[in-house]
């Protein structure tokens, strides 16, 4: 089977790109031909399909002329270049199925029309809330923001606290709702049941199928794992919705024996580093920057527990499932899809999102828990997330779509 995977980033950046690359690996290992469509970027993974990628656009650049900003806004709403380049790729590769991940802004929903023009079945994995709200995270200025209205988005400056960016995203929503762009998707997938329920609550009518992400088989540990008592690890993006400021506030309430390792990078790093100095906890908090693979795994196996203090509605965070797979206890906020994998007192601990005092109490309470038992339960709790199970379900979805397309084609021929 020829499968076209589409995502706006083609380098490891977040959970969405992780799912995109994991999917490619799983499909290729089972003999399927995988091709990619994305955006040009200096950090992109090399490959033969990169020549078809769309031009890089930096939406966070501040030194842009008014005309450039207008051009960028137009691309967010409808990207003609993406359509043209995708058209060339389709004619060359003739994919059987297209699987979309995160496409908005850099690629735009315009590519859906190109895929449908060529009769290619489309599957889309939902990683956030963009299809129901102009604000993809449902999180604005430190608070949950559950609105679907474009007008409300503009009034509240719900996109990066900017009126102009909120107007563009509101218009993007109105146009593609009017055109029915996302109605052309054949199958929507979601890795958490929470996201499915939230989409329903916010008025999304299309059916969504539950398909959690998978985990690669864990490498066998070399020797005995030695945990560092009273040492906690956060790894992930350093941005406001991740709640790292709440974690630092909690640490300021704890004794000097508690230590925190922070792995990751993002727009809030300098702010968080300044907060560490202000709270006088610099001797207990270490920023490691970005770490992947064996480097990250080594830190996870040394930490007594992982902390995930997210304030937004997390969908299906790899932080949680990877930590559980490594037999690490997870202390996490009780928000979004997190409680689907963390059972309080069993394989981890939950606390009220945004509540620094409760988080501090939970971190302190951990020393009273049967950690060896919890670590064994942690591994058991993600034993169902196998690559084989994921591949079987995903390929079943692709096959059903192709069978449906074939049946429609035969019916058309008879008519």
C-alpha positions in Angstrom: 0.0 0.0 0.0 1.2 3.5 -0.8 0.5 5.9 2.1 1.1 9.6 2.1 1.7 11.1 5.5 1.1 14.9 5.8 2.2 17.1 8.7 3.3 20.7 8.7 6.6 19.9 10.5 9.1 17.2 9.3 11.4 17.3 12.3 10.9 16.2 15.9 9.1 19.1 17.6 6.2 18.0 19.6 3.7 15.1 20.2 2.1 15.6 16.8 5.3 15.2 14.9 6.3 12.2 17.2 3.1 10.5 16.2 3.7 11.3 12.5 7.2 9.8 12.5 6.2 6.8 14.6 3.4 6.0 12.2 5.8 6.2 9.3 8.2 3.8 11.0 5.4 1.3 11.9 4.0 1.3 8.3 7.4 1.0 6.6 8.5 -1.9 8.8 5.4 -3.8 7.6 6.3 -3.4 4.0 4.2 -0.4 3.0 5.6 2.5 0.9 5.5 5.7 2.9 5.8 9.2 1.4 5.7 12.6 3.1 4.4 16.1 2.4 5.4 18.9 4.8 7.1 22.4 5.0 10.7 23.2 4.3 12.8 23.8 7.4 16.6 23.6 8.2 15.9 20.9 10.8 13.9 18.6 8.5 14.8 15.0 8.4 16.4 14.2 5.0 14.4 12.3 2.4 13.5 11.9 -1.3 10.1 13.6 -0.9 11.5 16.9 0.6 11.7 18.5 -2.9 7.9 18.7 -2.9 7.6 20.5 0.4 6.1 24.0 0.6 8.2 27.1 1.4 9.0 27.7 5.0 7.0 30.4 6.8 7.9 31.7 10.3 4.7 33.0 11.9 6.6 34.2 15.0 8.9 36.5 13.1 8.6 40.1 14.3 10.5 42.1 11.6 8.0 41.5 8.7 6.6 44.2 6.4 2.9 44.8 6.2 2.7 43.2 2.7 4.5 40.1 4.0 2.1 39.8 6.9 -0.8 40.0 4.4 0.7 37.3 2.3 1.2 35.1 5.3 -2.4 35.6 6.4 -3.6 34.6 2.9 -1.5 31.4 3.1 -3.1 30.5 6.4 -6.5 30.7 4.9 -5.7 29.1 1.6 -2.2 27.9 0.5 -2.1 27.8 -3.3 1.6 26.7 -3.3 0.7 23.7 -1.1 -2.0 22.7 -3.5 0.4 23.0 -6.5 3.2 21.0 -4.9 0.9 18.4 -3.5 -0.6 18.0 -7.0 2.9 17.3 -8.4 3.6 14.8 -5.7 0.3 12.9 -6.3 0.9 12.7 -10.0 4.4 11.3 -9.4 3.7 8.9 -6.5 0.0 8.0 -6.9 -0.7 7.3 -3.2 -3.5 5.0 -2.2 -4.3 6.8 1.1 -3.5 10.1 2.6 -3.1 10.4 6.4 -3.2 14.0 7.8 -1.8 15.1 11.1 -1.4 18.8 11.8 -1.9 20.8 8.6 -3.4 24.1 9.5 -1.5 27.4 9.0 1.6 26.2 7.2 -0.2 23.9 4.8 -3.9 24.9 5.2 -7.0 22.9 4.6 -6.7 23.7 0.9 -4.8 20.5 0.4 -7.9 18.5 1.4 -9.5 19.7 -1.9 -6.5 18.6 -3.9 -6.6 15.1 -2.4 -10.3 14.8 -3.0 -9.8 16.0 -6.6 -7.7 12.9 -7.2 -10.1 10.5 -5.3 -7.6 9.7 -2.5 -9.2 8.5 0.7 -8.3 10.8 3.6 -7.7 9.9 7.3 -6.9 12.6 9.9 -5.5 12.2 13.3 -6.7 14.8 15.8 -3.9 16.1 18.0 -5.6 19.3 19.3 -8.9 21.3 19.2 -8.3 23.4 16.0 -11.3 21.8 14.1 -13.7 23.0 16.7 -12.2 26.3 17.8 -10.0 29.1 16.3 -7.8 28.6 19.4 -6.3 25.1 19.0 -5.5 24.6 22.7 -8.7 26.0 24.2 -6.3 27.8 26.5 -5.9 31.6 26.7 -3.8 33.7 29.0 -3.4 31.0 31.6 -7.0 29.8 31.6 -9.2 27.2 29.9 -11.1 28.9 27.0 -13.9 26.7 25.7 -15.4 28.7 22.8 -16.0 27.9 19.1 -17.1 31.4 18.0 -14.9 33.4 15.7 -16.3 36.6 17.0 -15.5 35.6 20.6 -12.0 34.7 19.5 -11.5 38.2 18.1 -13.0 39.9 21.2 -10.9 37.9 23.6 -7.7 38.1 21.4 -7.7 34.3 21.8 -4.8 33.7 19.3 -1.5 34.7 20.9 -3.1 37.7 22.5 -3.3 39.4 19.1 -6.4 41.0 17.5 -4.9 40.6 14.0 -4.0 36.9 14.4 -7.3 36.2 16.0 -9.1 37.8 13.0 -7.1 35.7 10.6 -7.9 32.5 12.5 -11.6 33.4 12.9 -11.9 34.0 9.1 -10.0 30.7 8.5 -12.7 28.9 10.6 -15.6 30.7 8.9 -14.3 30.1 5.4 -13.6 26.4 5.8 -16.8 25.8 7.7 -18.7 27.5 4.8 -16.8 25.4 2.2 -17.1 22.2 4.3 -13.4 21.5 3.9 -13.1 19.2 6.8 -16.3 17.4 5.9 -14.3 15.9 3.1 -12.2 13.8 5.5 -13.3 10.2 5.4 -12.2 9.1 8.8 -11.2 11.1 11.9 -9.0 9.4 14.6 -8.3 10.5 18.2 -5.8 9.0 20.6 -7.9 9.9 23.7 -11.5 9.4 24.6 -11.5 12.8 26.3 -10.8 14.6 23.0 -13.7 12.7 21.4 -16.1 13.8 24.1 -14.8 17.4 24.1 -15.4 17.6 20.3 -18.9 16.3 20.7 -19.6 18.8 23.5 -18.4 21.6 21.3 -20.6 20.6 18.4 -18.5 18.5 16.1 -20.8 16.2 14.1 -18.4 13.9 12.3 -17.7 10.4 13.7 -14.3 10.0 15.4 -12.7 6.6 15.9 -10.6 6.0 19.0 -7.0 4.9 18.2 -4.4 5.5 20.9 -0.7 6.0 19.9 1.6 3.0 20.3 4.9 2.5 22.1 7.9 0.8 20.6 9.2 -2.2 22.6 11.3 -1.0 25.5 15.0 -1.7 25.4 16.3 -4.0 28.1 17.9 -2.1 30.9 21.6 -2.5 31.4 22.0 -3.4 35.0 19.9 -2.3 38.0 18.0 0.9 37.8 19.0 3.2 40.7 16.5 6.0 41.5 17.7 9.2 43.0 15.5 9.8 46.1 13.6 13.1 46.1 14.5 13.9 42.5 11.7 14.7 40.1 11.8 15.2 36.3 9.7 17.3 34.0 10.2 16.8 30.2 8.3 18.6 27.5 7.7 21.9 25.9 8.3 25.0 28.0 5.2 27.0 27.3 2.4 28.5 29.4 -0.1 25.7 28.9 2.3 23.1 30.3 2.1 24.5 33.8 5.8 24.5 34.6 5.3 27.7 36.6 2.9 25.8 38.8 5.6 23.1 39.3 8.2 25.8 40.3 5.7 27.4 42.7 5.2 24.0 44.3 8.9 23.4 44.6 9.3 26.7 46.4 7.0 25.2 49.1 9.2 22.1 49.6 12.3 21.4 51.6 15.9 21.7 50.3 16.1 17.9 49.8 13.7 18.0 46.9 15.4 18.4 43.4 13.9 19.1 40.0 15.3 18.4 36.6 13.7 20.2 33.6 14.2 18.8 30.2 12.9 20.7 27.1 12.8 24.1 25.5 10.2 26.6 24.4 9.1 30.3 24.5 8.8 30.4 28.3 12.3 29.1 29.2 13.8 32.5 30.1 10.7 33.4 32.1 11.0 30.1 34.0 14.7 30.5 34.6 14.0 34.0 36.0 11.3 32.5 38.2 13.8 30.0 39.6 16.1 32.8 40.7 13.2 34.9 42.1 12.0 31.9 44.2 15.5 31.2 45.4 15.4 27.6 44.3 18.3 27.7 41.7 20.4 25.2 43.8 17.6 22.6 43.5 16.4 23.1 39.9 18.4 22.2 36.8 17.5 23.0 33.2 19.0 20.4 30.8 17.6 21.8 27.5 16.4 19.4 24.9 17.1 15.7 25.3 15.9 12.7 23.3 16.5 9.0 23.1 19.0 7.4 25.4 19.9 10.7 27.1 16.3 11.3 28.1 15.7 7.7 29.1 18.7 7.8 31.4 17.2 10.8 33.2 13.8 9.1 33.4 15.4 6.0 35.0 17.2 8.1 37.6 14.3 10.2 38.7 12.0 9.1 41.5 9.0 10.3 39.6 7.9 12.3 36.5 5.8 15.4 37.0 3.3 16.6 34.3 1.6 19.8 35.6 -0.3 20.7 32.4 -3.0 23.4 32.6 -4.6 22.8 29.2 -6.6 19.8 28.0 -3.8 17.4 27.2 -4.9 14.9 24.5 -2.6 11.8 24.8 0.8 13.0 26.1 3.8 10.8 25.3 5.3 12.1 28.5 2.8 10.0 30.4 2.8 6.7 28.5 6.6 6.7 27.9 7.2 7.2 31.6 4.8 4.5 32.6 6.5 2.1 30.1 9.8 2.7 31.8 8.3 1.9 35.2 8.4 5.4 36.4 5.7 6.8 38.7 3.9 9.8 37.2 2.5 12.7 39.1 0.1 14.6 36.8 -2.6 17.2 36.6 -6.2 15.8 36.5 -7.0 17.4 33.2 -7.7 16.3 29.6 -6.8 12.8 28.6 -4.3 12.3 31.4 -6.7 10.5 33.8 -7.3 7.9 31.1 -3.9 6.5 31.8 -3.2 7.5 35.4 -5.2 5.9 38.2 -4.6 7.8 41.4 -2.7 5.7 43.9 -2.2 2.8 41.5 0.3 3.7 38.8 0.7 7.3 39.7 -0.8 10.3 41.5 -3.2 13.1 40.3 -3.6 16.6 41.6 -5.8 19.5 40.7 -4.4 21.4 37.7 -3.0 24.8 38.5 -3.0 24.1 42.3 0.6 24.6 43.4 -0.2 23.8 47.1 -1.9 20.5 46.2 1.0 19.6 43.9 3.5 20.3 46.7 1.5 18.1 49.1 1.3 15.3 46.4 5.1 15.4 45.8 5.6 15.2 49.6 3.0 12.4 49.9 4.9 10.2 47.4 7.4 9.1 49.9 4.6 7.3 51.8 3.5 5.3 48.7 4.6 1.7 47.9 6.8 2.8 44.9 7.9 -0.7 43.8 4.3 -1.8 43.5 3.3 1.4 41.7 6.2 1.0 39.2 5.2 -2.5 38.3 1.6 -1.3 37.8 2.9 1.6 35.7 4.4 -0.9 33.2 1.3 -3.0 33.2 -1.0 0.0 32.5 0.5 0.6 29.0 1.0 -3.0 28.0 -1.9 -2.6 25.5 -0.1 0.1 23.5 1.8 -2.2 21.1 2.9 -1.3 17.6 1.3 -4.5 16.3 -2.1 -3.6 17.7 -1.8 -0.1 16.4 -0.8 -1.3 12.9 -3.6 -3.8 12.7 -6.3 -1.2 13.5 -4.8 1.5 11.3 -4.4 -0.8 8.3 -7.9 -2.1 8.8 -9.2 1.4 8.5 -7.1 2.0 5.3 -8.3 -1.2 3.8 -12.0 -0.5 4.6 -11.7 2.9 2.9 -10.0 1.4 -0.2 -12.7 -1.3 -0.4 -15.4 1.4 -0.2 -13.7 3.5 -3.0 -13.5 0.4 -5.2 -17.1 -0.4 -4.6 -18.2 3.1 -5.5 -16.0 3.0 -8.6 -17.6 -0.3 -9.8 -21.1 1.1 -9.1 -20.3 4.2 -11.2 -19.1 2.0 -14.0 -22.3 0.0 -14.1 -24.4 3.2 -14.1 
